[in-house]
Amino acid sequence: MAPVTDTEAPSRPVRPRQKRGEGQWALGYREPLNPNEQSKKDDNPLNVRARIEDIYSVRGFDSIDPGDMRGRFRWWGLYTQRRPGIDGGKTATLEPEELDDRYFMLRVRIDGGQLDLEQLRTIADIAVDHARDTADLTDRQNIQLHWIDVKDVPDIWNRLESVGLSTQEACGDCPRVILGSPVAGVSEDEIIDATPAIEAIEATYIGDKAFSNLPRKYKTAISGHPGHDVVPQTNDIAFIGAVHPEHGPGFDVWVGGGLSTNPMLAKRLGAWVPIDEVPEVWEGITSVFRDYGYRRLRSRARLKFLIADWGIEKFREVLETEYLKRPLIDLDAPEAPETPVDHVGVFRQKDDRYIVGTAPSVGRVSGTLLNQIADVVEAHGSTRVRTTPMQKLLVLDVEEEQIEPLITALDELGLHARPSQWRRNTMACTGIEYCKLAIVETKVRAADLVTELEKRVPELDTPITVNVNGCPNSCARIQTADIGLKGMLVLDENGEQVEGFQVHLGGALGLDAGFGRKLRAHKVTTGHLTDYVEKVVRHFLDDRNDGETFAGWVGRADEELLR
């Protein structure tokens, strides 16, 4: 054996590095591994309501504990909004207290998007009285208000709850609003009405402290419509209407969808669930996420990361053996629509009355406008409206003779039942006007884009979705849009830093779901945005094959046509 020289050291056995714990409760990691988890352990966030009512609303903004304001307030639908005048270049550099305004954004939770006129008018009046007449229709079927003073919150809650509405768990690490088909219970195409399942989950589990401390946000979609009208592929959990060859109408189950900076599409569980078992299966899947979800890094705390690591087979096995204590019924993949249905237009209901679906301007409304809508809807014989996951508004129960008068009246208010392709298919997130995460302005820019493109390319005859987002978090689902625009700071032709967008092209949901194509080093300034969109759409119109979609064309187009 050769001697060991003074430049060598005796070899030692290499010990395998111990895998770092991910904070999974089911594996014994109960001690918080980051400040968010510590905050939830210190006090269940639902408890903050009492402090808002008894202390903060009485003493005002300066009395609010920072841990409550930037954490637990979210469980009651409250976020501090962005202080006016802070440009996008400072979004990532300022401390939270430097970004905070003294006012709040408030989300009104509307499970299934279902509203009667009393509820709509209540929201409208609150917007006028307490929110400087602001209101936005979101792509989660909520209505979002701004400029809320904490002193007014108890009155707002009382008024909402008097008509059966709430802000509870509209934000936070908890089960957020449940998306539902906006034509549930009335559509001729519906496989099954999912409303009873949505109502059961909302009544049983929302506000239950057993589910108010999840690893991260948790998004649910439940629809009995075959048209994927709740964009199931982007939700943590989705139940979508499906007919089992032996058991009849029920639901196909999807899990693990989510976008943001690490986008993943939901995967089918391969199981069929009857409507009366939907709440139980929802509880089981949510419990798996609660107990096995990652809690160490916030960036990996969504359900999609657990699904990606485990695989769908293991996830289903754990669900069945540890939580449901029984096997689920297998289901082959049902037929999927080419693209999600938005219900804009006129459609016959089961009872021979009609649905009138309208497109407001990128979801931007106001309290005054909502009251005007309620008056118009009532004057034309209806008492029910629905919000949608596409920032649209539907009127139900319209008699045939009232269709055209209603469309005319709504059109005068800026809600179009026969919109251009541009107006119908453009969405925008809140943007820098109010959001502390945003880098660029979105709502006004998207509305101006629609108006200008209607003039420049009025001949557009096929749907092209344009989704405008103020930051990378993809609240407006940029990766799954035909043209997805992610807000960022870019350099203009003079080398100056200005607002602009990274472009995603050819994303899709439905039958051929996938994420948009990003072009290397390709950014567009806001000043050139309209010219760019016009140019790429004209290339598509000139180069497309018969029946070819924009996403299909992008997949084969030469890169020079996309720049």
N, C-alpha and C positions, 0 to 999 in steps of 0.2 A: 504494500500500500504506500503510495507516494506521500511524503511528508507535507504537512500544511505549511506553506510559506507565510511570511508576515504580510503578504498582500491578499491572502485568502482567508476566508472565515469558514468554520465548520458549517456544513449545510444543516438546516433545520426543517423539520416537516412544515409544509405550508398548510395553515388552517383555513378552511373555507370561510370566506367572509359571511358573517351572519346577516341575513336579509333584514333590512330595516323595516320596522313595523309601519303599517299604513293607517293605524288608528282604528282598526275594525273592532267594533264592540264584541262581535261574536267570537273573536279570537282573544279576548281578554284585555284589549287595549282601551281601558276606560278613562285613563288620564288624558286630559286635553293636550293636543300637540301643536296648537296654534292659538292665537288670541281669539279668533272667532269661536272656536270650540270652548275655550275657557269662559267666554262671555255667556254662551248658552248654558254651560254647567252652573255658573254663578247664579243665574236666575232665568227661569223659563221665560222666553221672550213674550209670551202671551200675557204675562203678569204686568207688562208695562202699561197696559190700558189704564189701570187704576192710578198710576202715577201721572199719566196724561190728564185724566179727569180731575184728580184731586190736587195736583201740585202744578204741573207745567202750564196747564191752561189758565190757572189762576195767577201764577207769578210771571208768566211770559217766557219768551225764548231764552233769555239769559239764565234761567233757572234749570235748563235741561241738562242732565248728566250726559257727557259726550258718548259714553258707552251705550246709553239708551238711544240717543239721537242718530248715531251712525250705525247702529246695530239693531236693537230690539224694536225700534219704531217700525221697521220694515214689516214685521209680522202683523201690523195693523194698517198696511198699505201706504206708509209715509216714508218718503225720501226727502232729504234736503235738496233743493234745486240749486242750480249753478248761479253763483253771484254774477249779475250782469257786468259786461265789459271785460271779462277774462278771455283772452284769445286762446285758440286751440293749441298753440305752441306751449302753453303753460299747463295743459291738462295733466301731464305726467310728471311735472316738476314741483307743483305746489302741494303743500300739506292739505289734508281734508278740511281743516278749519279755515284755510285760505280760500278754498273753492266754495265753501258753504254760503248760501244766502240765508237770510233770516226767515225764509218762507219754504213751504213744502209742496212737493208734488204728491197727489193723493190718487190712488187707484180705487175705483169702485168695482168690486167683484161682481161679474155677471155670468154665473155658471150657465153654460149652454147658450149664452147670448140672448136669453129670453127676457123681454121687458113688456109690461103693459104700459098704458099711457100715464097712469098715475105715477109709476116708477120713473118714466122718462121725464115727466114734468118736475118731479122732485129733484132729480139730478140737474136738470136745467136751472131750476130756481137756486139750488146751492151754488152752481157755477156763477150765476149772476150776483148772488149775495156775498159769496165768500171767495171766489176764484177769479175775480176781474173778468168775468165772462169767458174764461178759457174752457175748452173741452176738446179732447182728441179721442177718436175711435182707434183703439189699438188692434194689433194683429193677434191679440190674445182675447178678443171679444170684451175687454174691459172698456170703461170710459175713464179717461185720465184728466184730472184737474190740476191747476197750478196756482201759485200765489196764495197758498193756504197758510193762515196764521194759526199757530198752535192754540191760541185762545178760542178759536172758532171750532176746533175739532169736536168737542162734546156735542155741540149743537148739530154739526154735520152728521155725526153718528146717530143721534136721536132721530133726525129727519129721515135718514136712509133706512134705519131699522124699523121705523113705523110703517114702511111700505115693503118690507121683506128683503131689503138689500143690506150689504155689509161690505166692509173693507178688510175683514179678518183674513189673515194669511194671503193677502193679495200680493205680498212680496215675502222675502225671507227664505230660510232653509226649511221649507215646509211644502205641503201640497198646495200649489197655487190654483188659480181659476181652472175649472174643468171646461175645456173646449167641447162644444156640442154642435151637432148639425143645426144650422139656422133654419132648416125646414123640417125639423123633427116633428112628427105627429101629423103633418099635413101633406108631405110630398107624395106624389103618385109613384115615384121611383124607389121610395124607401123600402128597405128589406125589413126593418124592425124599428120601432120608436124607442130610442135609448133614454128618453127623458126620465123614466122611473129609476134607472140605474144612476144617473147623474144626481138626481134628487136624494137618493139613498146615501150615496157617498158623501155628498155635501152635508146632509143632516147628521150623519153618524161620525164622520172622521175629521171634518174641518173644525178646528178648535179643540180637538182631542189632544191632550198633552202627550199621549203615546206616540204621536206623529208630528209634533211641533218642533222636534230637534232631529232633522235629517242632515246628512252630510252637506248637501247643497240644495238649491232650488229643485223642484220636482214638478214636471209638467205632464198633465193628463189630457187625453183627448178621447171622447167616446161618441161615436156616430153610427147610426144604423143605415146611413145612406151609402150606396156603393161608389160614390164619386170622390171619395177621399177629401171631403169638404172641410176636414179638420186637420189637414196636412199631417197625417199620422207618422210619417217617416221622420219628422223632426221633434217628436215628443219622447219623454222618458218612458211613458207607457200609453198605449192606445188600444182601444177596443173598437173594431170596425165591422160593420154588419156583414155577415156571411151565412150562407145556407149550407148546413151539413147534409150530405146525401141521406142520412138515416134519421137525424134528430131535428132537422128543419132550421128555421131562422135562429141565429144567435150571433156570436161575435168571434172574429179572428183576433188574436192577441199579438201585439208588437211591443218590443221593449228596447231601450238603449239608444234612442235618437237624441240628437242635440247638435247645435252648430257652434257658434263662437269661434275661438281661435284653433280648436281641434275638432273640426266637424266630423260627425259620424251619423249615418242613417240608421234608423231603428231596424231591428231584425225580427222576423216572425218567430214566435215561440213554437209554432206548429201545432197549436191547440185551439179547440173550439170551446166556447163557454156560453151557456144559456144565460138569458138576461137576469134571472133571479140569482145567479152565482157571480155576476160581475163584481158586486161589492166585496164579496169574500176573496175573490182572486186579486182584486185591486189591493186589498189589505195585505194579502200574502206577498205580492211582489214589492209593495212599499216597505213591508217589514224586512225583506231580504236586503233592500237598499239601506234601510236604517241600520241594520245589524252588521252587514258585510261591506257596506260602502266605505270608500277611503276617506279618512278624516285628517290625514297628516298635511297634505298639500291641497289648498283650495283649487288649484288648477287641475287636479285629478279627482275631484270629489263628486263628479256627476256619475250617474248610473252607467253611462256609456263606457266608462273606463273599466268598470267591473265586468261588464259584458264582454268587452274586447279581450280582457285577460282570461276570463273563465271559459268563454265560448257559450253558445246558446244551449248546448246539451247539458253542461254542468249546471247552468243557471236553472233550467227547468227541473233538473233532478233535485237540487236543493229546495226549490219552491215546493215540489210535490212531497218530498220525504220529510222535510223539517217543518214546514209551515201548513200546507194544506192537508197533509197526512193521507193523501189519496192521489191517484194518477188523474191527469186531465185527458180529455178525449182528443185524439189526433184529428188534424184537419190538413188536407192538401191546400196549397196556395190558391186562394180564389182569384178570379180575374181582376186585374187592376185597370183603372182608367188611364187613358193616355196622359192626361194632366188633371190636377184637382179641379173640381167644379166650384165656381164662385157664386152661382145663383143670381147673377145680374141679368135683368130682363123680366119677362112675364112668363109665368108658368102656372098651369092648372093644378089645383089642389085635389085631394081625394074627394072632397065634398062639392066639387064643381065651382068653387070660388077660386080666387087667383092669388098668387104671390107676385109682388112687384119688387124686384131687387134693384137698388140704386147704387151709384158710385159717387160719394162725396169726393172732394179734392184731397187726395192723399190722407184721408182720415181726419183732416182739420175741420172742426165744427166750432160751436160756441154754445153757451147757455141760451142765448137769445134764439139762435137757429134751432136748437133742440125743442124749445117751446113752440116755435113756428111749425116745425115738423109735426109735433103732437097735435096742433090745431088742424093742420091740413089732413092728417091721417084720420082724425075723428070726424071732420067734416065730410069725408068720403066713406064713412061707414065702418072703419076698422078700429080695433082697440088694442092691436098687438103689433110690435115691431121686434126685429131681431138684429143684433150685431153679428159680424162674421170675422173669421180669422184672416180675411183679406181687407180689413178696414172698410167694409161696406155696410149698408143699412137696408134691411128688407122690411116690407109691409106685408102682413098676412091678411087673409080673409077678405079680399077685395072682390066685390060683386062685379060681374062682367061689364055692366054699364058704367061702372065707376073707374075702369082701368085708365082710359084716355084722359078724363078730367084730373085724376090723381097724378098721372105722369106729367101732365102740363103744370100742375101746381108745384110738384116737387122740383121739376126742372127750373122753375122760376127761383127756387131757393138754392139752386146749385147742386142738386142731387139728381143725377141723370140715369134713367132706366135704359136709355139707348145711347150710351157713351161711345166716344171714339175708342179705338183699341188703346191709344195712349192713356186716356183717362181711366179706362177700366183696369189697366194692368200695371199701374205705377203705385208703389207704396213707399213710405218714408218713415223712419224712426223719429224720435223726439228731437234729436240733434242738439247742437250747442246752445240753442236758445234757452234750454232748461236743464239739460243733462250734464252732470259733472264728469262723465266719462268721454263725452264727445270731443271731437277735434274740429269738425266743420258744421256749418249750418245745413239743414236737410229739408225741412218742411217747405219753406218758401222756395228754395232752389228746385225741389221736385215739382211743385205746382207750376213754377215758371217754365220748367222743362216741358211739362205736358202742354201748356198753352202754346209754346213756340213750336213744338213738334206737330201739333194739330194743324198749324199753318203750313209748315214746311213739307210734311209727309202725310197729307190727309188721305192718301190712297192706301195706307197700310191696311191690309185686309186679313191679317192673321194675328193671333195673340203673340205679343212679345212682352214678357214681364220685365219691368225696370224697378229694381229695389234699391233704395238709397239709404245708406247707413252712415252715421256720424263717426263711427269708431270700428275697431275690429270685432266687437262682440256680437254682431249679426242679429240684433233684435228684429231687423227687417228681412232676415233670411237671404242675405246676399249670395251665398254660395249655391243656392238652388234656384236662382233667377236666371232668365235668359241673359239679362244684362244686370249684373250685380255691381254696385258702386260702393266701395269701402272708403270712408273718409280718412284723409291723411294730409299732412303737409308735403308739398312737392315743390320742385324748382321750376320757375317759369323760364321763358326764353331769355330773360335778362339775368338769370341766376339768383333771382329773389325767391324767398320762401313764401309760398301762397297756399291757400286752401285748394285741395284737389282730391282725386280719387284713384285708388287702385281698381282696375277693371277685372271683373270675373265674367266670362262669356260662356253661354251654353249650359248653365245649370238646369236641373229639371227635377220635378217630383212626379210621382205616379208610376206608370209602367216602366219607363226607362230612366229611373231616378239616378242622379249623379251630380257631382259638383262641377262648377264652372271652371273653365280653362283660364289660367292666369298667364299673360304674356310676359316674358322676361323683360324686366326694366321698363315696363310700359305703364305710365301714369298719365292722368289727364287733369289739367287745371280746371277749376270751375269756370273760368272764362272761356275755355274751349269745349266745355262738356256738350253743349247742344250740337255744335258742329260735329263732334266726334260721333255722337249717337246717330245723328242723321246720316253720316258717311257710312258707318258700318251697317246700318239697316238698309240703305240703298244698295250696298254691295250684295246683301242677302237677297233683296227683291230682284236684282238683276241676274244673280247666279244660281238661285234655288232651282231644284227639280220639282216636278209636279207633286204636290202634297207634302213636300219636305218641311219639317219644322225648323225654327231658328236654331235650336240646340243641335239637331241633326246636321244642319249646314255648318255650324261652327266646328263640329267634330271632324269635318273633311276639308274645310276651307284653308287656303294658303294663308300663312300668317300675315302677309302683307295686306290682305283684305280686312284683317281684324284690327289693324293698328290705326 
